[in-house]
Amino acid sequence: MKKVLLIVLLLGITSLTFSQKTTEYLSVKVQYGLKVSGFVTDIWVDIGDSGRHSLSGEITNKDGVVEINGKKYTSEIDLLNYFGSIGWEVYSVRKVKILNEEYDLYLLVKKTE
């Protein structure tokens, strides 16, 4: 009986160590502006510089347009809907002003097992 109990305890501890949850974050920066052609929106996604993010190598930011796996996003709503469809949740939203630059900053979170 003691051996069976010991085996069950060891299996339980082993499963707990292998089922650790991880949390990832990303930020979406949105800046609005006016040009001669009209109202413009520039968006950027920041996943950090570590290279260990699950989206590393998939996201490109260029001239206020985000490209993910070949699809271009010029609207923050389309981008947020895409991230929501793959399990990301908006954690916080805030306005940021640095000198004369003002933008909205969305912090997204994803918990994985």
RAGIJO-V528998 format. One record per pair of residues at least 6 apart in sequence whose ideal C-beta (glycine too) atoms are under 8 Angstrom apart, sorted by sequence separation. I is the first residue (numbers start at 0). J is the second residue. If there is no record, write none. Layout:
# RAGIJO-V528998
i/j
I/J
I/J
This chain:
# RAGIJO-V528998
i/j
32/38
33/39
46/52
59/65
60/66
65/71
66/72
72/78
83/89
95/101
31/38
32/39
58/65
59/66
64/71
65/72
94/101
95/102
31/39
32/40
46/54
58/66
59/67
64/72
94/102
95/103
31/40
32/41
46/55
58/67
64/73
72/81
94/103
95/104
30/40
31/41
57/67
63/73
79/89
93/103
94/104
29/40
30/41
57/68
70/81
92/103
93/104
29/41
30/42
46/58
92/104
29/42
54/67
65/78
92/105
28/42
44/58
67/81
91/105
92/106
27/42
28/43
91/106
27/43
28/44
44/60
89/105
90/106
27/44
28/45
43/60
89/106
90/107
26/44
27/45
89/107
90/108
25/44
26/45
88/107
25/45
43/63
87/107
88/108
25/46
41/62
42/63
44/65
87/108
88/109
25/47
41/63
42/64
43/65
87/109
24/47
40/63
41/64
42/65
44/67
86/109
39/63
82/107
86/111
79/105
25/52
75/103
79/107
23/52
25/54
23/53
42/72
75/105
42/73
42/74
30/63
40/73
42/75
40/74
44/78
40/75
42/78
29/75
27/75
27/78
27/79
27/82
53/109
25/82
53/111
25/87
24/90
30/100
30/101
31/102
30/102
29/102
30/103
28/102
29/103
28/103
29/104
28/104
29/105
27/104
28/105
26/104
27/105
26/105
26/106
27/107
25/106
26/107
24/106
25/107
24/107
24/108
23/108
24/109
22/108
23/109
22/109
22/110
23/111
21/110
22/111
20/110
21/111
20/111
21/112
20/112
19/112
18/112
